[in-house]
Structure formats: C-alpha cells, structure tokens
Amino acid sequence: MIRSRGLSIPHRFAGHRHTRQLLVLAVLAALAITGWADAVLAAGTDAITGDGSTDLAAPSAELSVWAAIVLGLVEGLTEYLPVSSTGHLLVTNKILGLGQTEQAETALETYAICIQSGAILAVFVLYRQRVRQMIDGLLGRSEEGRRVLFGVIVAFIPTAIIGLALIGVVRDRLFGIGPIAAAWLVGGLAILALTRSGVMERGGLDLGDITARHAVIIGIAQSIALWPGVSRSLITIVAAVLVGLSLRAAVEFAFLLGLVTLGAATAVTALTEGGQLVDLYGWFTPAIGLVVAFLSALASIKWMVSWLQDRSFEVFGYYRIVIGVVAFGALAIGWL
C-alpha cells in the first residue's frame, strides 16, 4: 500500500523480527534498571549522593519505578499511533491510582509531557535522513527539504496559537474518562468510515509537494487533538490525506510535525514546571520513564510503518472503538 521511499525507514530498523527484539530489549532494560534502582535505594543511595541522601534519586510513593516504566511504555507505544497517548496516560494514571493530590496531579501532567522527549528522540533516530534533508533545506542545499521544513513550521503555528488560547479550558472540561472515551469512539468510527470509503487508500501528493495552504489546514486541524482521546497523530494524518497528500506522505508528515509540536510542549513544560517534577519525584525515576518511552516508541513506529506496507488503516478504528466501549463500561460500574 505505502511502500514508497517517503514512508520507509532504514532497513536495519524494519521488519517484525527487529520489532520483537526492540520490545524484548525494552522489557529487559526496564527489568535491569528496576533491579539496580531497588538495590541502590535499599543501600541508601550513597553512591549517588555521597552522604546517604535520597533527595535526587529516590522516587516518591506517588511515582514508583514500576509506575514510571508503565507510563513510559504507554507513552512510547501510543504517541505516534492514531490512538491518543494523552488519553491512554490519563486512564493509566487512574488505574494505577496516581495523582491523588493536586501537587501530584500537576507533577504527573508534567512528567507525561517531559517523557515525550523519548518518543521525539525515536523519530530523530528513525528519520534522521529526512531531518538532515530539512536542515539542508534551511541552509539552502535542498529544495525538497526546504519545502518540507516550511510545511512543518507553517502547520505548527496555528496549533501553537490555538493551543495557548484554549489549553486552560480543555484541562478544566475535557480531562476526564468520559470525554476521552467519547473521543476514542468517534475517532474509531471516523477511521472506519474514511477507510471503507476509500479516502485513506487513494493516492496523493508526495511530502515534497506540500504547500502553505495544506500546512495551515493541517495545523488548524491538529489543534482538535487538544481534546484528550482525539489523537494528534490521527487528526494530522486524516487532515493531510483530505487536503491531498498520500497516506504515505501524511504519516511521515505526522511524525515530523510531532517533532516540533511535542518538542515545543516538552521544552516549555520542562522549563516552567520541571523543577517541581524533580522536587517531587527526583531525577532518576523520570529518567527511567524517558528511556522506556524511547525504546517502546522505536518499536511502535517500526510496527506501524511495517503494518501499513500492505494492511489497512482501519485496525486503529477497531481498536479505538473497543477501548472506548471498555472505558465507558468501566466508568459506568465505577472502576474508573
């Protein structure tokens, strides 16, 4: 379906065998790190602080090492899939019983944003040739790179403006299980409708042909993903296809736009609220989540690209419908 060069990733990162290896590596790394962390904490972390203090390394009771690993896995596996990482993280926090105080809830929101840097790094690793081409475009050495970079920047601007204006309202009214479940269901039905109508399968423009008009429309549409459960990746891919890009180009553009959108959100959050995160959780436990997010994002992106080589996009629609129904059911009986 989308075997062309634009969506491909380097051969050594492609294939189900390597995906399984990365998943195994992520789990083994998490287990090894956890075992080492437990040993260090049991010993009083003398090797870290030099005076027996655990202020920098010890996780609080609100975010254990295991919880950090789980959240890192959820973030990495769902960030670039059209299923909403924010929605999954909020539900995971509920299941794990995290965020019981206002301070802890704020720190968890900060943590969820900061570990995005692991997923961002995964895209840099897998698409470093495209990123290098965009840098060459900035330096006047690649016309295609210049067009792609211009498209990414133009698409980011309306998202940033709308996001700054509405984020407070969104947090107050939409950060709940009900709104998330509703977004999952609606998004799932939309995927099935678009896929079965043939819209997601049709050909279109290559990424190098993106225009300012395309980018503005995609950027405005991306702001809808402020609603947890909608999925930034989903809305970006659908909007890009609807304005005329091929599915191949739309998926890659979603990855690249995520570098800027997620990178900006992570940088701003780390600078403004990172101190509170470290004060509450230390630096060691959040770092574990970041590493796990990186490894699981590598596996997730590789799997998605491999899946879409010859399979339908509608699998994500079925997944969203199932998880939306489950979330509504859990909410109805008081489990969430």
C-alpha positions as CSV (number, residue, x, y, z in Angstrom):
1,M,0.0,0.0,0.0
2,I,2.6,2.5,1.0
3,R,6.0,1.0,0.2
4,S,7.4,4.1,-1.5
5,R,10.6,5.7,-0.2
6,G,8.9,8.6,1.7
7,L,7.5,6.4,4.5
8,S,10.3,3.9,4.6
9,I,12.7,3.7,7.5
10,P,16.3,2.4,7.3
11,H,16.4,-1.3,6.6
12,R,18.1,-2.3,9.8
13,F,15.1,-0.8,11.7
14,A,12.4,-2.5,9.5
15,G,10.6,-5.8,9.9
16,H,8.7,-7.7,12.6
17,R,11.8,-9.6,13.8
18,H,13.5,-6.4,14.8
19,T,10.3,-5.0,16.3
20,R,10.1,-8.0,18.6
21,Q,13.8,-7.6,19.5
22,L,13.2,-4.0,20.5
23,L,10.2,-4.9,22.6
24,V,12.2,-7.6,24.4
25,L,15.1,-5.1,24.8
26,A,12.7,-2.5,26.3
27,V,11.3,-5.0,28.8
28,L,14.8,-6.4,29.7
29,A,16.2,-2.9,30.1
30,A,13.3,-1.9,32.3
31,L,13.8,-5.0,34.5
32,A,17.5,-4.5,34.8
33,I,17.1,-0.8,35.6
34,T,14.4,-1.6,38.2
35,G,16.6,-4.2,39.9
36,W,19.5,-1.8,40.0
37,A,17.4,1.0,41.3
38,D,15.9,-1.2,44.1
39,A,19.4,-2.1,45.1
40,V,20.6,1.5,45.1
41,L,17.6,2.7,47.1
42,A,17.9,-0.1,49.6
43,A,21.6,0.8,50.1
44,G,20.6,4.4,50.9
45,T,21.8,5.7,47.5
46,D,25.2,6.6,49.0
47,A,26.8,6.1,45.6
48,I,24.6,8.8,44.1
49,T,24.6,11.5,46.7
50,G,27.7,10.7,48.7
51,D,26.0,11.4,52.0
52,G,23.2,8.9,52.2
53,S,20.6,11.4,51.0
54,T,17.9,10.1,48.6
55,D,16.6,13.6,47.6
56,L,17.8,13.3,44.0
57,A,17.3,9.7,43.1
58,A,14.6,8.2,45.2
59,P,11.1,8.2,43.7
60,S,8.3,9.2,46.0
61,A,5.5,6.9,46.9
62,E,3.4,8.7,44.3
63,L,5.6,7.5,41.4
64,S,7.4,4.3,41.8
65,V,10.0,2.9,39.4
66,W,7.4,0.4,38.1
67,A,4.8,3.1,37.6
68,A,7.4,5.1,35.7
69,I,8.1,2.1,33.5
70,V,4.4,1.5,32.8
71,L,3.8,5.2,31.9
72,G,7.0,5.2,29.7
73,L,5.7,2.1,27.8
74,V,2.3,3.6,27.4
75,E,3.7,6.9,26.1
76,G,6.2,5.3,23.7
77,L,3.7,2.8,22.3
78,T,0.9,5.2,21.7
79,E,2.5,8.6,20.9
80,Y,2.7,8.1,17.2
81,L,-0.2,5.7,16.7
82,P,-3.6,7.2,16.0
83,V,-5.0,6.2,19.3
84,S,-4.1,9.2,21.7
85,S,-1.2,8.9,24.1
86,T,-2.7,11.6,26.3
87,G,-5.9,9.6,26.7
88,H,-4.0,6.4,27.4
89,L,-1.8,8.1,30.0
90,L,-4.7,9.7,31.8
91,V,-6.6,6.4,32.1
92,T,-3.4,4.6,33.1
93,N,-2.9,7.2,35.9
94,K,-6.4,6.4,37.1
95,I,-5.8,2.6,37.0
96,L,-2.5,3.0,38.9
97,G,-4.1,5.3,41.5
98,L,-1.7,8.1,40.8
99,G,-2.3,11.8,41.2
100,Q,-4.2,11.7,44.5
101,T,-3.2,15.2,45.5
102,E,-3.2,18.4,43.4
103,Q,0.6,18.7,43.6
104,A,1.0,15.1,42.4
105,E,-1.5,15.5,39.6
106,T,0.3,18.6,38.3
107,A,3.6,16.7,38.6
108,L,2.2,13.8,36.7
109,E,1.0,16.0,33.9
110,T,4.5,17.5,33.7
111,Y,6.0,14.0,33.7
112,A,3.7,12.8,30.9
113,I,4.8,15.7,28.8
114,C,8.5,15.5,29.6
115,I,8.8,11.8,28.7
116,Q,7.6,12.7,25.3
117,S,11.2,13.6,24.6
118,G,11.9,9.8,24.5
119,A,9.4,9.4,21.7
120,I,10.7,12.5,19.9
121,L,14.2,11.0,20.0
122,A,12.9,7.9,18.4
123,V,11.7,9.8,15.4
124,F,15.1,11.6,15.1
125,V,16.8,8.2,15.1
126,L,14.5,6.6,12.6
127,Y,14.0,9.6,10.3
128,R,17.4,11.2,10.7
129,Q,17.9,11.3,6.9
130,R,14.8,13.3,6.4
131,V,15.7,15.6,9.3
132,R,19.1,16.1,7.7
133,Q,17.4,16.9,4.5
134,M,15.3,19.6,6.3
135,I,18.4,21.1,7.8
136,D,20.0,21.2,4.3
137,G,16.8,22.9,3.2
138,L,17.3,25.5,5.9
139,L,20.9,26.0,4.6
140,G,19.7,26.3,1.0
141,R,21.1,23.0,-0.1
142,S,17.9,21.0,-0.6
143,E,14.7,22.4,-2.3
144,E,12.6,19.4,-1.1
145,G,14.0,19.8,2.4
146,R,13.1,23.5,2.4
147,R,9.5,22.7,1.4
148,V,9.1,20.0,4.0
149,L,10.6,22.2,6.7
150,F,8.4,25.2,5.6
151,G,5.3,22.9,5.8
152,V,6.2,21.7,9.3
153,I,6.7,25.2,10.6
154,V,3.6,26.6,9.0
155,A,1.5,23.8,10.3
156,F,2.9,24.3,13.8
157,I,1.9,28.0,14.1
158,P,-1.9,27.7,14.2
159,T,-1.6,24.8,16.6
160,A,0.5,26.8,18.9
161,I,-1.8,29.8,18.8
162,I,-5.0,27.8,19.4
163,G,-3.3,25.6,22.0
164,L,-2.2,28.6,24.1
165,A,-5.6,30.1,23.9
166,L,-7.6,27.0,24.8
167,I,-5.4,24.8,26.9
168,G,-6.9,26.1,30.2
169,V,-10.5,25.4,29.0
170,V,-9.5,22.0,27.7
171,R,-7.9,20.9,31.0
172,D,-10.9,22.1,33.0
173,R,-13.6,20.4,30.9
174,L,-12.2,17.6,28.9
175,F,-9.5,15.9,31.0
176,G,-11.9,13.1,32.2
177,I,-12.6,9.5,31.4
178,G,-16.0,10.3,29.8
179,P,-14.7,12.8,27.2
180,I,-11.7,10.6,26.4
181,A,-13.9,7.5,25.8
182,A,-16.2,9.6,23.6
183,A,-13.2,10.8,21.6
184,W,-12.0,7.3,21.2
185,L,-15.3,6.1,19.9
186,V,-15.9,9.0,17.5
187,G,-12.3,8.7,16.2
188,G,-12.7,5.0,15.7
189,L,-15.9,5.3,13.7
190,A,-14.4,8.1,11.6
191,I,-11.4,5.9,10.7
192,L,-13.7,3.0,9.6
193,A,-15.9,5.4,7.6
194,L,-12.9,7.0,5.8
195,T,-11.2,3.7,5.2
196,R,-14.2,2.0,3.8
197,S,-15.0,5.0,1.6
198,G,-11.5,4.6,0.0
199,V,-10.3,8.0,1.2
200,M,-7.4,6.6,3.2
201,E,-6.4,4.3,0.4
202,R,-6.2,6.8,-2.5
203,G,-3.1,8.2,-4.0
204,G,-2.0,11.7,-3.5
205,L,0.9,14.2,-3.4
206,D,4.4,13.4,-2.1
207,L,5.6,15.1,1.0
208,G,7.9,17.3,-1.0
209,D,4.8,18.8,-2.8
210,I,3.2,20.2,0.4
211,T,2.1,23.8,0.2
212,A,1.4,26.6,2.7
213,R,-2.3,26.1,2.2
214,H,-2.0,22.4,3.0
215,A,0.1,23.1,6.1
216,V,-2.2,25.7,7.5
217,I,-5.3,23.4,7.2
218,I,-3.4,20.6,8.8
219,G,-2.2,22.8,11.6
220,I,-5.7,24.1,12.4
221,A,-7.0,20.5,12.4
222,Q,-4.2,19.4,14.7
223,S,-5.4,21.7,17.4
224,I,-8.5,19.5,17.7
225,A,-6.2,17.0,19.4
226,L,-6.1,19.2,22.4
227,W,-9.1,17.1,23.4
228,P,-7.6,14.0,25.1
229,G,-8.5,10.9,23.2
230,V,-8.7,12.5,19.7
231,S,-5.0,11.8,18.9
232,R,-2.7,14.3,17.3
233,S,-1.3,11.6,15.0
234,L,-4.8,10.7,13.8
235,I,-6.1,14.2,13.1
236,T,-2.8,15.1,11.4
237,I,-2.9,12.1,9.1
238,V,-6.6,12.4,8.2
239,A,-6.3,16.2,7.6
240,A,-3.2,15.7,5.4
241,V,-5.0,13.0,3.3
242,L,-8.1,15.1,2.9
243,V,-6.1,18.1,1.6
244,G,-4.5,15.9,-1.0
245,L,-1.4,14.1,0.4
246,S,-0.9,10.4,0.0
247,L,-1.3,8.3,3.1
248,R,2.4,7.6,2.9
249,A,3.2,11.4,3.0
250,A,0.5,12.0,5.6
251,V,2.0,9.5,8.0
252,E,5.5,10.9,7.6
253,F,4.3,14.4,8.0
254,A,2.6,13.5,11.2
255,F,5.9,12.1,12.5
256,L,7.8,15.2,11.5
257,L,5.2,17.7,12.8
258,G,5.3,15.8,16.1
259,L,9.0,16.7,16.4
260,V,8.1,20.4,16.5
261,T,4.8,20.2,18.3
262,L,5.8,17.8,21.0
263,G,9.3,19.3,21.2
264,A,7.9,22.8,21.9
265,A,5.5,21.5,24.5
266,T,8.2,19.4,26.2
267,A,10.7,22.3,26.3
268,V,8.2,24.8,27.7
269,T,6.9,22.4,30.3
270,A,10.4,21.4,31.4
271,L,11.5,25.0,31.8
272,T,8.4,26.2,33.7
273,E,7.5,23.1,35.7
274,G,10.5,20.8,35.6
275,G,11.7,22.0,39.0
276,Q,8.5,20.9,40.7
277,L,8.8,17.5,39.0
278,V,12.3,16.9,40.2
279,D,11.4,18.2,43.7
280,L,8.6,15.6,44.0
281,Y,10.0,12.6,42.1
282,G,13.7,13.2,41.8
283,W,15.5,12.8,38.5
284,F,16.2,9.1,38.4
285,T,12.7,7.7,38.2
286,P,11.5,10.1,35.5
287,A,14.7,9.3,33.5
288,I,13.7,5.6,33.5
289,G,10.4,6.5,32.0
290,L,12.1,8.6,29.3
291,V,14.4,5.7,28.3
292,V,11.5,3.2,28.2
293,A,9.4,5.7,26.2
294,F,12.3,5.9,23.6
295,L,12.7,2.2,23.2
296,S,9.0,1.5,23.0
297,A,8.5,4.4,20.6
298,L,11.1,2.8,18.3
299,A,9.2,-0.4,18.3
300,S,5.8,1.3,17.8
301,I,6.9,3.4,14.9
302,K,8.6,0.4,13.2
303,W,5.4,-1.7,13.7
304,M,3.1,1.0,12.3
305,V,5.2,1.5,9.2
306,S,5.5,-2.2,8.6
307,W,1.8,-2.8,9.2
308,L,0.8,-0.1,6.7
309,Q,3.0,-1.6,4.0
310,D,0.2,-4.0,3.0
311,R,-2.5,-3.7,5.6
312,S,-5.4,-1.4,6.2
313,F,-5.5,1.7,8.4
314,E,-8.9,0.5,9.9
315,V,-7.3,-1.7,12.5
316,F,-6.8,1.5,14.6
317,G,-10.5,2.3,14.2
318,Y,-11.5,-1.1,15.7
319,Y,-9.0,-0.6,18.5
320,R,-10.4,2.8,19.4
321,I,-14.0,1.6,19.4
322,V,-13.2,-1.4,21.6
323,I,-11.2,0.7,24.1
324,G,-13.8,3.4,24.1
325,V,-16.6,0.9,24.9
326,V,-14.4,-0.7,27.6
327,A,-13.7,2.8,29.1
328,F,-17.4,3.7,29.2
329,G,-18.2,0.3,30.8
330,A,-15.5,0.7,33.4
331,L,-16.8,4.2,34.1
332,A,-20.4,3.0,34.4
333,I,-19.6,0.4,37.0
334,G,-17.2,2.6,39.0
335,W,-13.9,1.0,38.1
336,L,-12.6,4.3,36.7
